[in-house]
Amino acid sequence: MPQAPLFGRVLTAMVTPMRADGSLDLDGAAALAAHLVDQGHDGLVVNGTTGESPTTTDAEKAELVRVVVEAVGDRAHIVAGAGSNNTAHTVELARAAAKAGARALLIVTPYYNKPPQEGVLAHFTTVADATDLPVMVYDIPGRTGIPIHTSTLLRMAEHPRIVAVKDAKGDLFAASEVMSATDLQWYSGDDALNLAHLTQGAVGIVSVVGHLASRQYGEMIAAVGQGNLARAIEIHRQLIPVVNAVMHITQGPIAVKAALHARGVIASDTLRLPLISATEEQLAQVRAGIEKSGLS
């Protein structure tokens, strides 16, 4: 496991706090960012899908980056989600994130329009050329409709600012193949596969469940680095109930906001449509998963 990951080891794709009327809660975002760093995060991803980026405006995205950077300073690496399925718009978002103080960019594969692999490559390299920030490529075909092929990732790795991958593709062998052939730093983007990715060379995680289990994930990563696989497996198994509760009962942002609101970490569990707040039954299931994992 590399000793100096570019963006930290324990990163969470941060939810975006909102007031009950659906407006952005910037004070809440600053407080949540500080809370997460206090709980052991050394990196935060702002304006990811978990942060409801499809329903926040460009101006709101820039403001979120600014307030999070101000809240945590140099205590954590701030990675700004800036991807879209429009390359020109993605360039604008990337430049705005850089201006707001982000230290890196998370760029997702263009979704819905399903470009060919040459178009995928051109999208990422164009965005990487637009700022001086390092880029983490986000490969999540379950949402975007297309995977980034291994051959495309190998070519992306030749770009000096494309330096990392957030992998939510679920193909562990393909991940291992790219890691073996490039210097790309690998981050698990799927909480169910965090341990699997770490054991084959990932440097860290970009988590949703990390909102609730950052210290446990930090210990898991440390255990893998120390060669204590038995302890890493023990933590992985301990967290199975909360991973199931957060990621499989409903959408991750819905479950996490419900849990954070119930704990008093955020003032409201409000989400913007088409996402909606958790039902009482869903909240009860999330709480049960948290308790079964010993996190209550």
Backbone as CSV, one residue per row, in Angstrom:
resi,resn,N_x,N_y,N_z,CA_x,CA_y,CA_z,C_x,C_y,C_z
1,MET,0.849,-1.192,0.000,0.000,0.000,0.000,0.889,1.248,0.000
2,PRO,0.728,2.162,-0.986,1.565,3.364,-1.041,1.482,4.166,0.250
3,GLN,2.603,4.775,0.621,2.669,5.499,1.885,2.084,6.906,1.812
4,ALA,1.975,7.458,0.632,1.533,8.850,0.517,0.426,8.979,-0.534
5,PRO,-0.781,8.531,-0.212,-1.870,8.677,-1.179,-2.157,10.144,-1.446
6,LEU,-2.502,10.439,-2.668,-2.642,11.834,-3.091,-3.796,12.538,-2.407
7,PHE,-4.881,11.820,-2.133,-6.100,12.458,-1.652,-6.513,11.970,-0.267
8,GLY,-5.607,11.300,0.437,-5.955,10.706,1.715,-6.364,9.261,1.544
9,ARG,-6.687,8.634,2.673,-7.094,7.225,2.642,-8.578,7.040,2.955
10,VAL,-9.093,7.791,3.920,-10.502,7.653,4.299,-11.235,8.897,3.817
11,LEU,-11.917,8.780,2.691,-12.700,9.869,2.135,-14.171,9.483,2.155
12,THR,-15.003,10.449,2.421,-16.442,10.219,2.312,-17.027,11.138,1.253
13,ALA,-17.915,10.563,0.447,-18.690,11.356,-0.509,-19.782,12.051,0.290
14,MET,-19.546,13.294,0.660,-20.338,13.999,1.667,-21.730,14.348,1.161
15,VAL,-22.734,14.111,2.007,-24.074,14.593,1.695,-24.084,16.113,1.785
16,THR,-25.048,16.724,1.151,-25.200,18.180,1.181,-26.352,18.551,2.107
17,PRO,-26.061,19.110,3.274,-27.150,19.504,4.179,-28.043,20.566,3.550
18,MET,-29.333,20.412,3.775,-30.320,21.363,3.280,-31.289,21.713,4.395
19,ARG,-31.847,22.892,4.304,-32.873,23.292,5.269,-34.187,22.602,4.920
20,ALA,-35.139,22.716,5.822,-36.428,22.039,5.622,-37.139,22.484,4.355
21,ASP,-36.852,23.716,3.897,-37.491,24.211,2.680,-36.727,23.828,1.413
22,GLY,-35.651,23.059,1.560,-34.881,22.612,0.411,-33.756,23.532,0.007
23,SER,-33.590,24.644,0.701,-32.472,25.540,0.387,-31.183,25.004,0.981
24,LEU,-30.077,25.435,0.416,-28.772,24.952,0.840,-28.456,25.431,2.253
25,ASP,-27.959,24.540,3.089,-27.562,24.880,4.453,-26.037,24.928,4.492
26,LEU,-25.477,26.091,4.168,-24.023,26.215,4.101,-23.381,26.081,5.472
27,ASP,-24.013,26.630,6.501,-23.479,26.452,7.853,-23.483,24.970,8.237
28,GLY,-24.541,24.284,7.844,-24.612,22.854,8.107,-23.545,22.078,7.362
29,ALA,-23.243,22.504,6.127,-22.193,21.837,5.355,-20.837,22.024,6.015
30,ALA,-20.570,23.234,6.491,-19.296,23.490,7.182,-19.201,22.654,8.444
31,ALA,-20.292,22.587,9.203,-20.287,21.812,10.447,-20.126,20.324,10.170
32,LEU,-20.795,19.822,9.134,-20.672,18.407,8.793,-19.246,18.082,8.354
33,ALA,-18.660,18.936,7.537,-17.284,18.702,7.098,-16.335,18.636,8.294
34,ALA,-16.479,19.568,9.218,-15.623,19.560,10.408,-15.860,18.303,11.242
35,HIS,-17.118,17.909,11.366,-17.458,16.691,12.115,-16.787,15.468,11.491
36,LEU,-16.869,15.344,10.176,-16.292,14.180,9.510,-14.774,14.142,9.680
37,VAL,-14.130,15.286,9.552,-12.679,15.318,9.740,-12.326,14.975,11.186
38,ASP,-13.096,15.488,12.127,-12.871,15.150,13.537,-13.024,13.651,13.788
39,GLN,-13.856,12.997,12.981,-14.094,11.565,13.141,-13.087,10.696,12.385
40,GLY,-12.085,11.321,11.782,-11.012,10.530,11.195,-10.855,10.596,9.695
41,HIS,-11.669,11.388,9.012,-11.492,11.525,7.565,-10.273,12.391,7.251
42,ASP,-9.499,11.957,6.276,-8.428,12.829,5.788,-8.718,13.321,4.378
43,GLY,-9.933,13.078,3.907,-10.367,13.601,2.621,-11.882,13.646,2.561
44,LEU,-12.403,14.598,1.797,-13.841,14.725,1.592,-14.110,14.964,0.110
45,VAL,-15.132,14.306,-0.400,-15.594,14.575,-1.752,-16.874,15.397,-1.647
46,VAL,-16.838,16.593,-2.198,-17.973,17.516,-2.191,-18.585,17.527,-3.597
47,ASN,-19.893,17.624,-3.661,-20.602,17.689,-4.946,-20.535,16.395,-5.747
48,GLY,-20.470,15.282,-5.032,-20.648,14.008,-5.706,-22.131,13.684,-5.826
49,THR,-22.440,12.522,-6.369,-23.836,12.124,-6.485,-24.486,12.021,-5.112
50,THR,-23.728,11.532,-4.113,-24.253,11.463,-2.757,-24.560,12.857,-2.229
51,GLY,-23.868,13.860,-2.729,-24.139,15.249,-2.371,-25.237,15.883,-3.198
52,GLU,-25.975,15.052,-3.943,-27.107,15.506,-4.766,-26.691,16.496,-5.846
53,SER,-25.542,16.265,-6.430,-25.051,17.171,-7.468,-26.004,17.329,-8.652
54,PRO,-26.835,16.329,-8.993,-27.761,16.562,-10.105,-28.777,17.676,-9.846
55,THR,-28.997,18.038,-8.574,-30.042,19.015,-8.278,-29.507,20.285,-7.630
56,THR,-28.197,20.443,-7.532,-27.634,21.706,-7.054,-27.147,22.517,-8.248
57,THR,-27.234,23.834,-8.137,-26.829,24.713,-9.233,-25.307,24.843,-9.271
58,ASP,-24.808,25.375,-10.371,-23.362,25.591,-10.476,-22.873,26.533,-9.378
59,ALA,-23.642,27.586,-9.110,-23.246,28.528,-8.067,-23.243,27.857,-6.699
60,GLU,-24.226,27.011,-6.433,-24.267,26.291,-5.157,-23.081,25.347,-5.023
61,LYS,-22.720,24.692,-6.104,-21.564,23.792,-6.060,-20.299,24.552,-5.665
62,ALA,-20.078,25.708,-6.262,-18.892,26.498,-5.933,-18.923,26.955,-4.483
63,GLU,-20.091,27.363,-4.007,-20.221,27.801,-2.618,-19.947,26.656,-1.658
64,LEU,-20.419,25.465,-1.975,-20.164,24.309,-1.123,-18.673,24.017,-1.007
65,VAL,-17.984,24.070,-2.115,-16.534,23.851,-2.066,-15.881,24.908,-1.188
66,ARG,-16.257,26.143,-1.390,-15.632,27.234,-0.633,-15.831,27.062,0.867
67,VAL,-17.068,26.785,1.292,-17.319,26.716,2.732,-16.673,25.478,3.359
68,VAL,-16.600,24.391,2.617,-15.957,23.190,3.151,-14.451,23.410,3.281
69,VAL,-13.851,24.036,2.275,-12.421,24.349,2.364,-12.146,25.268,3.556
70,GLU,-12.990,26.276,3.726,-12.813,27.181,4.861,-13.002,26.460,6.192
71,ALA,-13.890,25.480,6.226,-14.207,24.801,7.485,-13.102,23.870,7.947
72,VAL,-12.429,23.217,7.011,-11.450,22.195,7.429,-10.016,22.563,7.073
73,GLY,-9.832,23.602,6.276,-8.486,24.061,5.973,-7.603,22.972,5.396
74,ASP,-6.422,22.810,5.975,-5.477,21.806,5.499,-5.624,20.477,6.219
75,ARG,-6.682,20.320,6.990,-6.843,19.063,7.735,-7.328,17.918,6.867
76,ALA,-7.804,18.223,5.668,-8.311,17.183,4.782,-8.151,17.610,3.337
77,HIS,-8.028,16.628,2.471,-7.990,16.864,1.019,-9.423,17.064,0.538
78,ILE,-9.690,18.165,-0.115,-11.037,18.440,-0.621,-11.064,18.176,-2.117
79,VAL,-11.829,17.166,-2.482,-12.000,16.762,-3.873,-13.395,17.207,-4.314
80,ALA,-13.463,17.946,-5.398,-14.742,18.473,-5.872,-15.267,17.656,-7.038
81,GLY,-16.485,17.167,-6.899,-17.150,16.562,-8.038,-17.482,17.632,-9.063
82,ALA,-17.110,17.386,-10.302,-17.329,18.391,-11.344,-17.792,17.759,-12.653
83,GLY,-18.200,16.513,-12.606,-18.527,15.813,-13.836,-19.938,16.072,-14.329
84,SER,-20.106,15.939,-15.627,-21.425,15.950,-16.258,-21.296,15.189,-17.573
85,ASN,-22.380,15.120,-18.333,-22.290,14.464,-19.641,-22.099,15.465,-20.766
86,ASN,-21.683,16.663,-20.413,-21.380,17.730,-21.369,-19.956,18.189,-21.080
87,THR,-19.031,17.929,-21.972,-17.629,18.212,-21.701,-17.394,19.690,-21.448
88,ALA,-18.014,20.551,-22.223,-17.815,21.992,-22.035,-18.311,22.433,-20.662
89,HIS,-19.448,21.909,-20.257,-19.972,22.249,-18.933,-19.065,21.693,-17.833
90,THR,-18.545,20.507,-18.027,-17.630,19.926,-17.050,-16.389,20.786,-16.894
91,VAL,-15.876,21.308,-17.987,-14.725,22.217,-17.921,-15.063,23.442,-17.078
92,GLU,-16.259,24.009,-17.292,-16.675,25.169,-16.499,-16.748,24.821,-15.018
93,LEU,-17.328,23.664,-14.688,-17.432,23.240,-13.300,-16.050,23.002,-12.691
94,ALA,-15.152,22.429,-13.467,-13.798,22.169,-12.974,-13.079,23.468,-12.645
95,ARG,-13.190,24.432,-13.527,-12.525,25.717,-13.289,-13.135,26.447,-12.093
96,ALA,-14.455,26.350,-11.940,-15.105,26.979,-10.794,-14.675,26.309,-9.494
97,ALA,-14.543,24.983,-9.505,-14.097,24.268,-8.309,-12.670,24.649,-7.948
98,ALA,-11.827,24.774,-8.948,-10.448,25.186,-8.695,-10.408,26.582,-8.082
99,LYS,-11.202,27.485,-8.629,-11.254,28.852,-8.110,-11.766,28.891,-6.676
100,ALA,-12.676,27.958,-6.333,-13.256,27.922,-4.990,-12.329,27.279,-3.968
101,GLY,-11.236,26.680,-4.419,-10.257,26.153,-3.483,-10.117,24.655,-3.425
102,ALA,-10.784,23.914,-4.315,-10.646,22.460,-4.321,-9.209,22.064,-4.609
103,ARG,-8.805,20.935,-4.053,-7.441,20.440,-4.269,-7.381,19.376,-5.348
104,ALA,-8.532,18.891,-5.767,-8.578,17.857,-6.799,-9.989,17.795,-7.357
105,LEU,-10.140,17.093,-8.477,-11.428,16.956,-9.143,-11.822,15.490,-9.233
106,LEU,-13.095,15.218,-9.010,-13.681,13.913,-9.289,-14.541,14.069,-10.533
107,ILE,-14.198,13.332,-11.583,-14.894,13.460,-12.866,-15.510,12.110,-13.226
108,VAL,-16.825,12.081,-13.335,-17.528,10.850,-13.649,-17.594,10.653,-15.158
109,THR,-17.686,9.402,-15.559,-17.900,9.083,-16.969,-19.165,9.774,-17.471
110,PRO,-19.140,10.380,-18.647,-20.361,10.984,-19.185,-21.502,9.962,-19.235
111,TYR,-22.631,10.360,-18.702,-23.750,9.447,-18.519,-24.846,9.705,-19.545
112,TYR,-25.650,8.727,-19.769,-26.839,8.732,-20.608,-26.542,8.804,-22.107
113,ASN,-25.672,9.734,-22.533,-25.417,9.802,-23.972,-24.478,8.709,-24.465
114,LYS,-23.849,7.946,-23.566,-23.091,6.733,-23.881,-22.092,6.938,-25.018
115,PRO,-21.101,7.790,-24.820,-20.106,7.998,-25.876,-19.244,6.760,-26.093
116,PRO,-18.637,6.634,-27.262,-17.668,5.543,-27.476,-16.431,5.795,-26.617
117,GLN,-15.582,4.786,-26.509,-14.420,4.903,-25.632,-13.474,6.035,-26.058
118,GLU,-13.374,6.301,-27.336,-12.544,7.430,-27.775,-13.120,8.749,-27.254
119,GLY,-14.453,8.839,-27.223,-15.080,10.034,-26.676,-14.890,10.136,-25.177
120,VAL,-14.949,8.997,-24.491,-14.686,8.978,-23.043,-13.278,9.483,-22.759
121,LEU,-12.323,8.970,-23.502,-10.936,9.400,-23.324,-10.782,10.886,-23.588
122,ALA,-11.378,11.366,-24.670,-11.261,12.789,-25.015,-11.928,13.660,-23.951
123,HIS,-13.049,13.204,-23.394,-13.729,13.947,-22.330,-12.788,14.144,-21.148
124,PHE,-12.213,13.066,-20.654,-11.366,13.156,-19.460,-10.098,13.961,-19.716
125,THR,-9.474,13.775,-20.851,-8.237,14.523,-21.104,-8.521,16.003,-21.321
126,THR,-9.647,16.329,-21.929,-10.013,17.737,-22.110,-10.219,18.414,-20.759
127,VAL,-10.906,17.737,-19.862,-11.133,18.306,-18.526,-9.814,18.408,-17.767
128,ALA,-8.986,17.391,-17.872,-7.695,17.420,-17.173,-6.802,18.542,-17.694
129,ASP,-6.958,18.898,-18.956,-6.171,19.995,-19.539,-6.679,21.372,-19.108
130,ALA,-7.882,21.430,-18.533,-8.528,22.721,-18.288,-8.071,23.402,-17.002
131,THR,-7.508,22.645,-16.054,-7.017,23.228,-14.804,-5.685,22.572,-14.440
132,ASP,-5.101,23.052,-13.359,-3.863,22.442,-12.852,-4.150,21.385,-11.789
133,LEU,-5.424,21.104,-11.516,-5.758,20.176,-10.444,-5.623,18.722,-10.893
134,PRO,-5.202,17.845,-9.976,-5.202,16.416,-10.292,-6.624,15.896,-10.406
135,VAL,-6.796,14.864,-11.211,-8.124,14.326,-11.522,-8.240,12.895,-11.036
136,MET,-9.348,12.628,-10.350,-9.755,11.267,-10.011,-10.892,10.881,-10.946
137,VAL,-10.691,9.847,-11.716,-11.690,9.341,-12.651,-12.694,8.484,-11.880
138,TYR,-13.974,8.674,-12.148,-15.021,7.941,-11.448,-15.690,6.988,-12.433
139,ASP,-15.478,5.694,-12.220,-15.986,4.653,-13.113,-17.148,3.937,-12.423
140,ILE,-18.363,4.248,-12.829,-19.552,3.675,-12.184,-20.610,3.381,-13.249
141,PRO,-20.420,2.308,-14.000,-21.311,2.021,-15.129,-22.754,1.766,-14.734
142,GLY,-23.010,1.374,-13.487,-24.382,1.176,-13.062,-25.205,2.446,-13.111
143,ARG,-24.544,3.602,-13.013,-25.230,4.886,-13.109,-25.032,5.553,-14.469
144,THR,-23.865,5.385,-15.057,-23.566,6.116,-16.283,-24.011,5.375,-17.541
145,GLY,-24.164,4.058,-17.430,-24.578,3.282,-18.587,-23.428,2.653,-19.349
146,ILE,-22.199,3.106,-19.116,-21.036,2.525,-19.796,-19.881,2.399,-18.820
147,PRO,-19.080,1.338,-18.966,-17.849,1.241,-18.190,-16.720,1.974,-18.901
148,ILE,-15.680,2.284,-18.167,-14.438,2.728,-18.800,-13.601,1.475,-19.025
149,HIS,-13.316,1.155,-20.248,-12.591,-0.065,-20.563,-11.158,-0.007,-20.030
150,THR,-10.623,-1.160,-19.754,-9.251,-1.237,-19.257,-8.287,-0.541,-20.202
151,SER,-8.447,-0.758,-21.486,-7.546,-0.132,-22.459,-7.641,1.387,-22.405
152,THR,-8.839,1.906,-22.134,-9.024,3.359,-22.027,-8.353,3.888,-20.776
153,LEU,-8.481,3.198,-19.663,-7.823,3.617,-18.430,-6.305,3.614,-18.587
154,LEU,-5.782,2.635,-19.293,-4.338,2.593,-19.527,-3.876,3.816,-20.308
155,ARG,-4.680,4.252,-21.262,-4.329,5.448,-22.034,-4.507,6.715,-21.200
156,MET,-5.560,6.759,-20.365,-5.741,7.909,-19.485,-4.553,8.094,-18.551
157,ALA,-3.994,6.992,-18.110,-2.891,7.049,-17.144,-1.669,7.766,-17.707
158,GLU,-1.608,7.933,-19.003,-0.481,8.647,-19.619,-0.574,10.149,-19.407
159,HIS,-1.777,10.642,-19.029,-1.937,12.074,-18.807,-1.386,12.437,-17.433
160,PRO,-0.581,13.489,-17.332,0.067,13.786,-16.052,-0.875,14.185,-14.924
161,ARG,-2.081,14.637,-15.252,-2.994,15.055,-14.187,-4.123,14.062,-13.935
162,ILE,-4.212,13.006,-14.705,-5.158,11.932,-14.397,-4.401,10.923,-13.547
163,VAL,-4.666,10.960,-12.252,-3.768,10.290,-11.306,-4.452,9.243,-10.435
164,ALA,-5.786,9.165,-10.453,-6.477,8.254,-9.544,-7.793,7.800,-10.152
165,VAL,-8.312,6.713,-9.597,-9.601,6.156,-10.030,-10.442,5.864,-8.798
166,LYS,-11.690,6.305,-8.833,-12.697,5.847,-7.881,-13.469,4.747,-8.585
167,ASP,-13.318,3.532,-8.104,-13.828,2.367,-8.815,-15.119,1.871,-8.183
168,ALA,-16.208,2.009,-8.916,-17.485,1.425,-8.523,-18.008,0.537,-9.653
169,LYS,-17.086,-0.074,-10.379,-17.468,-0.921,-11.509,-17.753,-2.348,-11.072
170,GLY,-17.119,-2.774,-9.991,-17.360,-4.121,-9.496,-16.585,-5.201,-10.204
171,ASP,-15.567,-4.829,-10.974,-14.733,-5.803,-11.677,-13.353,-5.788,-11.026
172,LEU,-13.165,-6.648,-10.036,-11.930,-6.635,-9.259,-10.715,-7.026,-10.092
173,PHE,-10.886,-7.959,-11.016,-9.747,-8.364,-11.825,-9.307,-7.240,-12.756
174,ALA,-10.264,-6.531,-13.356,-9.910,-5.393,-14.214,-9.185,-4.329,-13.403
175,ALA,-9.636,-4.087,-12.176,-8.960,-3.123,-11.318,-7.525,-3.547,-11.064
176,SER,-7.335,-4.811,-10.766,-5.986,-5.321,-10.507,-5.101,-5.184,-11.737
177,GLU,-5.676,-5.420,-12.893,-4.912,-5.314,-14.137,-4.417,-3.892,-14.363
178,VAL,-5.300,-2.900,-14.147,-4.887,-1.505,-14.340,-3.862,-1.094,-13.289
179,MET,-4.092,-1.492,-12.034,-3.127,-1.154,-10.984,-1.751,-1.734,-11.280
180,SER,-1.715,-2.927,-11.844,-0.426,-3.570,-12.105,0.329,-2.912,-13.246
181,ALA,-0.399,-2.204,-14.113,0.215,-1.667,-15.325,0.432,-0.156,-15.289
182,THR,-0.094,0.526,-14.254,-0.010,1.983,-14.211,0.324,2.446,-12.794
183,ASP,0.538,3.755,-12.656,0.729,4.373,-11.341,-0.555,5.003,-10.816
184,LEU,-1.680,4.745,-11.450,-2.941,5.303,-10.983,-3.227,4.848,-9.558
185,GLN,-3.572,5.781,-8.701,-3.924,5.425,-7.333,-5.394,5.017,-7.295
186,TRP,-5.644,3.895,-6.643,-6.955,3.266,-6.704,-7.725,3.502,-5.415
187,TYR,-8.971,3.920,-5.572,-9.863,4.117,-4.437,-11.119,3.278,-4.642
188,SER,-11.470,2.515,-3.634,-12.733,1.782,-3.704,-13.882,2.772,-3.638
189,GLY,-14.800,2.669,-4.575,-15.990,3.503,-4.581,-17.248,2.716,-4.289
190,ASP,-17.079,1.546,-3.701,-18.199,0.651,-3.408,-17.946,0.064,-2.024
191,ASP,-18.728,0.494,-1.031,-18.464,0.076,0.345,-18.480,-1.432,0.523
192,ALA,-19.261,-2.138,-0.262,-19.299,-3.596,-0.149,-17.975,-4.231,-0.555
193,LEU,-17.195,-3.533,-1.375,-15.940,-4.087,-1.884,-14.709,-3.371,-1.333
194,ASN,-14.880,-2.572,-0.284,-13.728,-1.837,0.249,-12.571,-2.765,0.594
195,LEU,-12.843,-3.812,1.360,-11.767,-4.705,1.769,-11.138,-5.387,0.570
196,ALA,-11.957,-5.842,-0.361,-11.424,-6.528,-1.543,-10.480,-5.626,-2.323
197,HIS,-10.879,-4.366,-2.535,-10.008,-3.440,-3.255,-8.719,-3.173,-2.481
198,LEU,-8.827,-2.988,-1.185,-7.648,-2.679,-0.378,-6.644,-3.822,-0.403
199,THR,-7.127,-5.044,-0.355,-6.204,-6.171,-0.301,-5.457,-6.391,-1.611
200,GLN,-5.959,-5.793,-2.706,-5.219,-5.973,-3.956,-4.545,-4.678,-4.429
201,GLY,-4.430,-3.705,-3.509,-3.582,-2.568,-3.827,-4.212,-1.196,-3.803
202,ALA,-5.514,-1.078,-3.525,-6.122,0.252,-3.431,-5.477,1.040,-2.290
203,VAL,-5.375,2.354,-2.478,-4.739,3.199,-1.455,-5.737,3.710,-0.434
204,GLY,-7.040,3.632,-0.754,-8.027,4.159,0.162,-9.429,3.919,-0.356
205,ILE,-10.379,4.620,0.266,-11.791,4.447,-0.071,-12.452,5.807,-0.242
206,VAL,-13.459,5.854,-1.096,-14.392,6.981,-1.160,-15.745,6.388,-0.810
207,SER,-16.204,6.672,0.394,-17.280,5.916,1.016,-18.538,6.745,1.211
208,VAL,-19.661,6.061,1.289,-20.914,6.651,1.754,-21.135,6.265,3.216
209,VAL,-20.919,4.984,3.513,-21.057,4.490,4.885,-20.049,5.164,5.814
210,GLY,-18.989,5.723,5.247,-17.991,6.423,6.042,-18.556,7.573,6.864
211,HIS,-19.697,8.108,6.496,-20.358,9.102,7.341,-20.562,8.574,8.760
212,LEU,-20.734,7.255,8.872,-21.082,6.629,10.141,-19.970,5.735,10.690
213,ALA,-18.998,5.372,9.864,-18.009,4.359,10.266,-16.596,4.750,9.864
214,SER,-16.274,6.025,9.966,-14.960,6.464,9.493,-13.820,5.856,10.301
215,ARG,-13.961,5.784,11.606,-12.877,5.250,12.429,-12.677,3.762,12.159
216,GLN,-13.760,3.051,11.940,-13.647,1.628,11.630,-12.964,1.418,10.287
217,TYR,-13.319,2.236,9.307,-12.659,2.097,8.011,-11.189,2.496,8.102
218,GLY,-10.890,3.513,8.898,-9.492,3.869,9.093,-8.702,2.726,9.692
219,GLU,-9.299,2.039,10.656,-8.618,0.897,11.265,-8.478,-0.252,10.271
220,MET,-9.499,-0.467,9.427,-9.412,-1.510,8.411,-8.249,-1.251,7.458
221,ILE,-8.149,-0.002,6.996,-7.074,0.353,6.070,-5.717,0.164,6.730
222,ALA,-5.604,0.592,7.983,-4.344,0.424,8.707,-4.003,-1.050,8.873
223,ALA,-5.013,-1.875,9.163,-4.770,-3.300,9.341,-4.254,-3.935,8.057
224,VAL,-4.850,-3.564,6.924,-4.357,-4.100,5.644,-2.914,-3.665,5.416
225,GLY,-2.622,-2.394,5.677,-1.262,-1.904,5.491,-0.246,-2.603,6.367
226,GLN,-0.677,-3.051,7.541,0.210,-3.742,8.481,0.263,-5.247,8.238
227,GLY,-0.497,-5.716,7.261,-0.531,-7.145,6.976,-1.394,-7.940,7.929
228,ASN,-2.240,-7.245,8.698,-3.113,-7.916,9.663,-4.462,-8.167,9.010
229,LEU,-4.471,-9.132,8.099,-5.683,-9.394,7.333,-6.813,-9.908,8.220
230,ALA,-6.474,-10.653,9.254,-7.511,-11.178,10.141,-8.304,-10.045,10.777
231,ARG,-7.620,-8.985,11.214,-8.318,-7.850,11.814,-9.131,-7.101,10.764
232,ALA,-8.585,-6.948,9.574,-9.318,-6.263,8.507,-10.605,-7.007,8.168
233,ILE,-10.535,-8.325,8.111,-11.721,-9.132,7.826,-12.737,-8.982,8.953
234,GLU,-12.251,-8.959,10.188,-13.147,-8.802,11.333,-13.936,-7.494,11.239
235,ILE,-13.256,-6.407,10.891,-13.933,-5.115,10.756,-14.912,-5.148,9.590
236,HIS,-14.470,-5.711,8.478,-15.346,-5.832,7.305,-16.647,-6.538,7.669
237,ARG,-16.533,-7.626,8.388,-17.725,-8.394,8.750,-18.576,-7.647,9.770
238,GLN,-17.932,-6.923,10.662,-18.669,-6.115,11.628,-19.556,-5.093,10.929
239,LEU,-19.068,-4.543,9.810,-19.770,-3.460,9.135,-20.790,-3.926,8.100
240,ILE,-20.912,-5.227,7.892,-21.872,-5.719,6.900,-23.286,-5.204,7.163
241,PRO,-23.808,-5.238,8.394,-25.179,-4.741,8.595,-25.366,-3.277,8.226
242,VAL,-24.413,-2.418,8.584,-24.589,-0.999,8.268,-24.407,-0.741,6.778
243,VAL,-23.535,-1.482,6.122,-23.398,-1.337,4.667,-24.700,-1.731,3.982
244,ASN,-25.292,-2.850,4.392,-26.579,-3.256,3.822,-27.660,-2.220,4.096
245,ALA,-27.655,-1.673,5.308,-28.702,-0.719,5.683,-28.600,0.571,4.896
246,VAL,-27.388,1.065,4.724,-27.205,2.357,4.049,-27.314,2.228,2.531
247,MET,-26.785,1.160,1.978,-26.651,1.074,0.528,-27.762,0.279,-0.159
248,HIS,-28.533,-0.514,0.581,-29.478,-1.422,-0.082,-30.934,-1.210,0.289
249,ILE,-31.221,-0.517,1.391,-32.615,-0.287,1.764,-33.234,0.786,0.880
250,THR,-32.475,1.843,0.635,-32.894,2.924,-0.245,-31.630,3.566,-0.790
251,GLN,-31.738,4.708,-1.437,-30.557,5.385,-1.950,-29.664,5.852,-0.799
252,GLY,-28.343,5.781,-1.003,-27.398,6.149,0.033,-27.634,7.514,0.663
253,PRO,-27.830,8.582,-0.136,-28.051,9.900,0.472,-29.275,9.943,1.369
254,ILE,-30.318,9.203,0.996,-31.535,9.174,1.802,-31.254,8.540,3.156
255,ALA,-30.575,7.389,3.132,-30.287,6.673,4.376,-29.329,7.446,5.260
256,VAL,-28.300,8.024,4.661,-27.306,8.744,5.456,-27.897,10.000,6.071
257,LYS,-28.666,10.760,5.293,-29.275,11.954,5.870,-30.224,11.596,7.012
258,ALA,-30.967,10.513,6.845,-31.858,10.087,7.919,-31.064,9.763,9.178
259,ALA,-29.960,9.042,9.020,-29.152,8.654,10.174,-28.479,9.858,10.817
260,LEU,-27.932,10.749,10.009,-27.250,11.925,10.560,-28.237,12.860,11.253
261,HIS,-29.429,12.990,10.689,-30.447,13.832,11.319,-30.885,13.227,12.649
262,ALA,-31.077,11.906,12.664,-31.484,11.242,13.911,-30.432,11.400,14.998
263,ARG,-29.174,11.517,14.585,-28.082,11.673,15.550,-27.829,13.132,15.917
264,GLY,-28.528,14.056,15.276,-28.337,15.465,15.558,-27.132,16.088,14.885
265,VAL,-26.560,15.395,13.893,-25.378,15.914,13.193,-25.785,16.958,12.159
266,ILE,-26.922,16.759,11.501,-27.460,17.745,10.571,-28.863,18.131,11.029
267,ALA,-29.290,19.331,10.672,-30.544,19.872,11.207,-31.783,19.327,10.516
268,SER,-31.624,18.803,9.309,-32.777,18.341,8.538,-32.362,17.166,7.663
269,ASP,-33.303,16.271,7.413,-33.035,15.159,6.497,-33.566,15.443,5.097
270,THR,-33.854,16.711,4.815,-34.444,17.103,3.536,-33.519,16.801,2.371
271,LEU,-34.097,16.289,1.293,-33.418,16.113,0.019,-34.233,16.823,-1.053
272,ARG,-33.607,17.068,-2.186,-34.330,17.674,-3.301,-34.892,16.598,-4.214
273,LEU,-36.098,16.837,-4.680,-36.713,15.912,-5.618,-35.837,15.740,-6.856
274,PRO,-35.755,14.497,-7.358,-36.665,13.390,-7.111,-36.326,12.507,-5.902
275,LEU,-35.261,12.810,-5.150,-35.009,12.068,-3.919,-35.945,12.580,-2.823
276,ILE,-36.332,11.689,-1.945,-37.246,12.038,-0.863,-36.702,11.488,0.444
277,SER,-37.169,12.037,1.551,-36.683,11.606,2.860,-37.085,10.169,3.152
278,ALA,-36.309,9.531,4.010,-36.594,8.154,4.403,-37.929,8.064,5.137
279,THR,-38.596,6.951,4.942,-39.800,6.674,5.716,-39.397,6.240,7.121
280,GLU,-40.361,6.211,8.020,-40.091,5.741,9.379,-39.591,4.298,9.364
281,GLU,-40.168,3.482,8.488,-39.735,2.084,8.385,-38.287,2.002,7.902
282,GLN,-37.939,2.815,6.901,-36.568,2.801,6.413,-35.592,3.292,7.482
283,LEU,-35.973,4.352,8.202,-35.109,4.848,9.271,-34.902,3.782,10.337
284,ALA,-35.948,3.052,10.670,-35.816,1.983,11.662,-34.850,0.908,11.181
285,GLN,-34.891,0.592,9.874,-33.977,-0.400,9.326,-32.533,0.098,9.337
286,VAL,-32.355,1.380,9.037,-31.012,1.959,9.083,-30.477,1.934,10.513
287,ARG,-31.321,2.320,11.453,-30.897,2.293,12.854,-30.524,0.877,13.287
288,ALA,-31.290,-0.096,12.841,-30.993,-1.484,13.206,-29.645,-1.915,12.649
289,GLY,-29.352,-1.514,11.400,-28.059,-1.850,10.816,-26.915,-1.203,11.561
290,ILE,-27.116,0.034,11.957,-26.098,0.754,12.733,-25.842,0.045,14.055
291,GLU,-26.911,-0.352,14.725,-26.767,-1.023,16.022,-26.108,-2.400,15.868
292,LYS,-26.495,-3.161,14.838,-25.903,-4.481,14.626,-24.406,-4.387,14.330
293,SER,-23.988,-3.262,13.760,-22.563,-3.073,13.483,-21.827,-2.449,14.661
294,GLY,-22.534,-2.212,15.748,-21.893,-1.675,16.949,-21.503,-0.230,16.847
295,LEU,-22.256,0.539,16.055,-21.913,1.940,15.831,-22.813,2.910,16.573
296,SER,-23.765,2.411,17.339,-24.717,3.302,17.994,-24.139,3.959,19.229
